[in-house]
Amino acid sequence: MWDFSIGRALGLMARTMPFIVLRMAVYFGAAVAYVLVTGVGAGVGWGIGGFGDPDFQATTTMWGGVIGFGVVAAVMYLLREYVLYVVKAGHIAVLVKLLDGEELPEGRSQVSYAREEISRRFVQASVLFGIDQLVKGVLRAITGLVRGMVSILPIPGAQQFVSIIHAFLRIAVGFIDEVILAFAIRTNSDNAWESARTGLVLYAQNYKPMLKNAAWLALIVYGLSFVVFLIMLAPAGLAVYLIPGAWSAGGVVFALLFAWSVKAALLEPFAITCMMEVYFRTIKGQVPDPAWEAKLEQLSKKFSSLKEKAASYQPPRANPDPATANG
């Protein structure tokens, strides 16, 4: 079936409880913010609509809710680099150390240790975000390659089958970009662009076991997310009922939001921990295959960009000693 240990992944998550709590605060807080600000927006719209007829009030209530929802979405979009830098990458840095059987420094919080590790590897959030975006682009190209391989198989109804496979692979590959970041952290390289490039080549030459395990995890994670969605329909419906001019589709939207928050806070780190275990075990003792590197260059401009940035990277100079500088 799969090549990861569910028990070990859960054990590692328990050992990184400070980050699990941080993730829950961030993602559950975001879900609550969506509900509250949407409700406030709808309430303001309902109040404004009181100056007109019932149809006008229904319209202003709806637009008030939409604007409130959009405000929170815009804030989350602006915070995406910070969340990746502090929450996701920081959690990965701690998991990498624990997966390798190392102990975390005593007397320091996991979050402060992780922040120092990430800032040492990536210097700025924008660097990490840039690497992450290029990695995702290359992974999409690899998924497209797999889709092309499947499409030439002599299978009845192959086109529909390939479309389903491609959609599923795109979901599954969503767990892998952070595994490449984990490789970049694990190598202790000064050049994070080069580490990400190497990690992608190693992933590509082992795409079969990686995609197989990612597919299993996609089924587990999205299956559990759907269960959470069904459970949250009732309280989400209550929240919509309390909003002035109840929004008929709001219950489904809010239930989806809470399912997303559970997925992001709890299920995604579980999946990434499992994928890290499989990836590190699979690539052990391997070196990047030049043939696969050449194939990735042909497949993806993002990989070529990553390679160029790795080649042109200049590590930041250490700040000179003030005493020495003053002669």
C-alpha positions as CSV (number, residue, x, y, z in Angstrom):
1,M,0.0,0.0,0.0
2,W,1.9,3.0,1.3
3,D,5.5,3.4,2.5
4,F,5.0,5.8,5.4
5,S,4.2,5.1,9.1
6,I,1.0,6.8,10.3
7,G,2.0,6.1,13.9
8,R,5.4,7.8,13.5
9,A,3.9,10.8,11.8
10,L,1.4,11.3,14.6
11,G,4.2,10.9,17.1
12,L,6.3,13.6,15.4
13,M,3.3,15.9,15.3
14,A,2.8,15.4,19.0
15,R,6.4,16.4,19.6
16,T,5.9,19.6,17.6
17,M,2.8,20.6,19.6
18,P,3.8,24.3,19.8
19,F,3.6,24.5,16.0
20,I,0.3,22.5,15.9
21,V,-1.1,25.1,18.4
22,L,0.3,27.9,16.2
23,R,-1.2,26.5,13.1
24,M,-4.6,26.0,14.8
25,A,-4.5,29.6,16.0
26,V,-3.7,30.9,12.5
27,Y,-6.1,28.8,10.4
28,F,-9.0,28.5,12.9
29,G,-8.6,32.2,13.6
30,A,-8.8,32.9,9.8
31,A,-12.0,30.8,9.6
32,V,-13.6,32.6,12.5
33,A,-12.5,36.0,11.0
34,Y,-14.3,35.0,7.7
35,V,-17.5,34.3,9.6
36,L,-17.4,37.3,11.8
37,V,-16.4,39.9,9.2
38,T,-18.8,38.4,6.7
39,G,-21.5,38.8,9.4
40,V,-20.6,42.3,10.2
41,G,-20.6,43.2,6.5
42,A,-24.0,41.6,6.0
43,G,-25.2,43.5,9.1
44,V,-24.0,46.8,7.7
45,G,-25.6,46.0,4.4
46,W,-28.9,45.1,6.1
47,G,-28.9,48.4,8.0
48,I,-28.2,50.4,4.8
49,G,-30.9,48.4,3.0
50,G,-33.4,49.5,5.6
51,F,-33.7,52.8,3.7
52,G,-35.2,51.0,0.7
53,D,-37.6,48.2,-0.1
54,P,-37.2,44.5,0.9
55,D,-35.5,43.6,-2.4
56,F,-33.0,46.5,-2.0
57,Q,-32.3,45.4,1.6
58,A,-31.7,41.8,0.4
59,T,-29.3,43.0,-2.2
60,T,-27.3,45.3,0.2
61,T,-27.2,42.5,2.8
62,M,-25.7,40.1,0.2
63,W,-23.1,42.7,-1.0
64,G,-22.2,43.6,2.5
65,G,-21.4,39.9,3.3
66,V,-19.5,39.5,0.0
67,I,-17.4,42.6,0.8
68,G,-16.7,41.4,4.4
69,F,-15.6,38.0,3.0
70,G,-13.4,39.7,0.4
71,V,-11.7,41.9,3.0
72,V,-10.6,38.8,5.0
73,A,-9.5,37.1,1.8
74,A,-7.4,40.1,0.8
75,V,-5.7,40.2,4.2
76,M,-5.0,36.4,4.0
77,Y,-3.5,36.9,0.6
78,L,-1.2,39.7,1.9
79,L,-0.1,37.5,4.8
80,R,0.7,34.4,2.6
81,E,4.5,35.0,2.6
82,Y,4.5,35.5,6.4
83,V,2.5,32.4,7.0
84,L,4.8,30.3,4.7
85,Y,7.9,31.8,6.4
86,V,6.9,31.5,10.0
87,V,4.3,28.8,10.2
88,K,4.8,26.3,7.4
89,A,8.6,26.5,6.9
90,G,9.2,26.8,10.6
91,H,7.3,23.7,11.4
92,I,9.1,21.9,8.6
93,A,12.5,22.9,10.1
94,V,11.6,21.3,13.4
95,L,10.2,18.2,11.8
96,V,13.4,17.7,9.7
97,K,15.5,17.8,12.8
98,L,13.3,15.3,14.6
99,L,13.0,13.0,11.6
100,D,16.8,12.8,11.5
101,G,16.8,11.7,15.2
102,E,18.3,14.9,16.5
103,E,17.2,16.7,19.6
104,L,16.1,20.3,19.7
105,P,18.2,22.8,21.7
106,E,17.1,22.9,25.3
107,G,15.9,26.1,26.9
108,R,14.5,27.5,23.7
109,S,11.0,27.5,22.3
110,Q,10.4,25.5,19.1
111,V,9.1,28.6,17.3
112,S,12.1,30.8,18.1
113,Y,14.5,28.1,17.1
114,A,12.7,27.5,13.8
115,R,12.5,31.2,13.0
116,E,16.3,31.4,13.4
117,E,16.9,28.3,11.2
118,I,14.6,29.6,8.5
119,S,16.1,33.2,8.5
120,R,19.6,31.6,8.3
121,R,18.6,29.5,5.2
122,F,16.4,31.9,3.3
123,V,17.3,35.4,4.7
124,Q,14.0,37.0,3.7
125,A,10.4,35.7,3.4
126,S,10.4,36.8,-0.2
127,V,13.3,34.5,-1.0
128,L,11.4,31.5,0.5
129,F,8.2,32.5,-1.3
130,G,10.1,32.8,-4.6
131,I,11.6,29.4,-4.2
132,D,8.2,27.9,-3.3
133,Q,6.5,29.4,-6.4
134,L,9.2,28.0,-8.7
135,V,9.1,24.6,-7.1
136,K,5.3,24.5,-7.5
137,G,5.7,25.3,-11.2
138,V,8.2,22.5,-11.8
139,L,6.0,20.0,-9.9
140,R,3.1,21.0,-12.2
141,A,5.3,20.2,-15.2
142,I,6.2,16.8,-13.8
143,T,2.6,16.1,-13.2
144,G,1.9,17.1,-16.8
145,L,4.6,14.6,-17.9
146,V,2.9,11.8,-16.0
147,R,-0.4,12.8,-17.5
148,G,1.2,12.5,-21.0
149,M,2.5,9.1,-20.2
150,V,-0.9,7.9,-19.1
151,S,-2.6,9.4,-22.1
152,I,-0.8,7.2,-24.6
153,L,-1.9,4.0,-22.9
154,P,-4.5,2.0,-24.9
155,I,-7.3,2.4,-22.4
156,P,-11.0,2.7,-23.4
157,G,-12.2,6.2,-22.6
158,A,-8.6,7.3,-22.0
159,Q,-9.3,11.0,-22.4
160,Q,-11.8,11.1,-19.5
161,F,-9.6,8.8,-17.5
162,V,-6.6,11.0,-18.0
163,S,-8.6,14.1,-17.0
164,I,-9.6,12.5,-13.7
165,I,-6.0,11.3,-13.1
166,H,-4.6,14.7,-13.8
167,A,-7.0,16.4,-11.4
168,F,-6.2,13.9,-8.7
169,L,-2.4,14.3,-9.3
170,R,-2.7,18.0,-8.9
171,I,-4.3,17.5,-5.5
172,A,-1.7,14.9,-4.5
173,V,1.3,17.0,-5.7
174,G,0.2,19.8,-3.3
175,F,1.9,17.9,-0.5
176,I,5.2,17.7,-2.2
177,D,6.4,21.3,-2.6
178,E,7.0,21.6,1.1
179,V,8.9,18.4,1.0
180,I,11.3,20.0,-1.4
181,L,11.6,22.9,1.0
182,A,12.4,20.4,3.7
183,F,15.2,19.0,1.6
184,A,16.6,22.6,1.2
185,I,16.5,23.0,5.0
186,R,18.0,19.6,5.6
187,T,21.1,20.1,3.4
188,N,22.4,23.1,5.4
189,S,23.4,24.7,2.2
190,D,24.0,28.4,2.0
191,N,22.4,28.4,-1.5
192,A,18.7,27.5,-1.0
193,W,18.0,27.8,-4.7
194,E,20.6,25.1,-5.5
195,S,19.2,22.9,-2.7
196,A,15.7,23.2,-4.2
197,R,17.1,22.4,-7.7
198,T,18.8,19.3,-6.4
199,G,15.7,18.3,-4.4
200,L,13.5,18.6,-7.5
201,V,15.8,16.4,-9.7
202,L,15.9,13.7,-6.9
203,Y,12.1,13.9,-6.7
204,A,11.6,13.6,-10.5
205,Q,13.9,10.5,-10.8
206,N,11.8,8.9,-8.0
207,Y,8.4,10.2,-9.1
208,K,6.6,6.8,-9.1
209,P,7.0,6.0,-5.3
210,M,6.5,9.7,-4.4
211,L,3.3,10.0,-6.4
212,K,2.0,6.7,-5.2
213,N,2.3,7.8,-1.5
214,A,1.0,11.3,-2.3
215,A,-2.1,9.7,-3.9
216,W,-2.8,7.7,-0.7
217,L,-2.3,10.8,1.5
218,A,-4.6,12.8,-0.8
219,L,-7.3,10.2,-0.3
220,I,-6.8,10.2,3.5
221,V,-6.6,14.0,3.9
222,Y,-9.5,14.9,1.6
223,G,-11.6,12.1,2.9
224,L,-11.2,13.3,6.4
225,S,-11.7,16.9,5.3
226,F,-15.1,15.9,3.7
227,V,-16.1,14.3,7.0
228,V,-15.3,17.5,8.9
229,F,-17.3,19.5,6.3
230,L,-20.3,17.3,6.9
231,I,-20.0,17.7,10.7
232,M,-19.6,21.5,10.4
233,L,-22.7,22.0,8.2
234,A,-25.0,22.3,11.3
235,P,-23.0,24.9,13.3
236,A,-22.2,26.8,10.0
237,G,-26.0,26.8,9.2
238,L,-26.6,28.3,12.7
239,A,-24.0,31.0,12.1
240,V,-25.8,31.9,8.8
241,Y,-29.1,32.0,10.6
242,L,-27.8,34.6,13.0
243,I,-26.6,36.8,10.1
244,P,-29.3,39.4,9.2
245,G,-31.1,38.4,6.0
246,A,-29.8,34.9,6.2
247,W,-27.5,33.9,3.2
248,S,-28.8,30.6,1.8
249,A,-25.3,29.5,0.5
250,G,-23.5,30.7,3.6
251,G,-23.8,27.5,5.5
252,V,-22.0,25.5,2.8
253,V,-19.3,28.2,2.4
254,F,-18.6,28.4,6.2
255,A,-18.6,24.6,6.5
256,L,-16.0,24.5,3.7
257,L,-14.0,27.2,5.5
258,F,-13.9,25.2,8.8
259,A,-13.0,22.0,6.9
260,W,-10.2,24.0,5.2
261,S,-8.9,25.2,8.6
262,V,-8.8,21.6,10.0
263,K,-7.0,20.4,6.8
264,A,-4.4,23.3,7.0
265,A,-3.8,23.1,10.7
266,L,-3.8,19.3,11.3
267,L,-4.1,17.2,8.2
268,E,-1.5,18.9,6.0
269,P,1.3,18.7,8.5
270,F,0.5,15.0,9.0
271,A,0.6,14.5,5.2
272,I,3.9,16.4,4.8
273,T,5.5,14.5,7.7
274,C,4.6,11.2,5.9
275,M,5.9,12.5,2.6
276,M,9.2,13.7,4.2
277,E,9.7,10.3,5.6
278,V,9.2,8.6,2.3
279,Y,11.3,11.1,0.3
280,F,14.3,11.1,2.6
281,R,14.3,7.3,2.7
282,T,13.9,7.0,-1.1
283,I,16.7,9.4,-2.0
284,K,19.2,8.1,0.5
285,G,22.5,7.5,-1.2
286,Q,21.3,8.9,-4.6
287,V,22.8,11.6,-6.7
288,P,20.9,13.8,-9.2
289,D,20.6,12.1,-12.6
290,P,21.8,14.6,-15.3
291,A,19.3,13.0,-17.7
292,W,16.4,14.0,-15.5
293,E,17.9,17.4,-15.0
294,A,18.0,17.9,-18.8
295,K,14.4,16.6,-19.0
296,L,13.2,19.1,-16.4
297,E,14.9,22.0,-18.2
298,Q,12.9,21.0,-21.3
299,L,9.7,20.6,-19.4
300,S,9.7,23.7,-17.3
301,K,10.9,27.3,-17.7
302,K,10.5,27.5,-13.9
303,F,13.2,24.9,-13.5
304,S,15.5,26.9,-15.8
305,S,14.8,30.0,-13.7
306,L,15.6,28.1,-10.5
307,K,18.9,26.9,-12.0
308,E,19.8,30.4,-13.1
309,K,19.1,31.8,-9.6
310,A,21.2,29.0,-8.1
311,A,24.1,29.8,-10.4
312,S,24.0,33.5,-9.8
313,Y,23.4,33.4,-6.1
314,Q,25.8,35.4,-3.9
315,P,25.6,34.6,-0.2
316,P,25.1,37.7,2.0
317,R,28.3,39.1,3.4
318,A,28.7,38.9,7.2
319,N,28.5,42.2,8.9
320,P,32.1,43.4,9.7
321,D,33.2,43.7,13.3
322,P,32.7,47.3,14.3
323,A,36.0,47.3,16.2
324,T,37.9,46.0,13.2
325,A,36.1,48.4,10.8
326,N,37.1,51.4,12.9
327,G,40.7,50.3,12.7
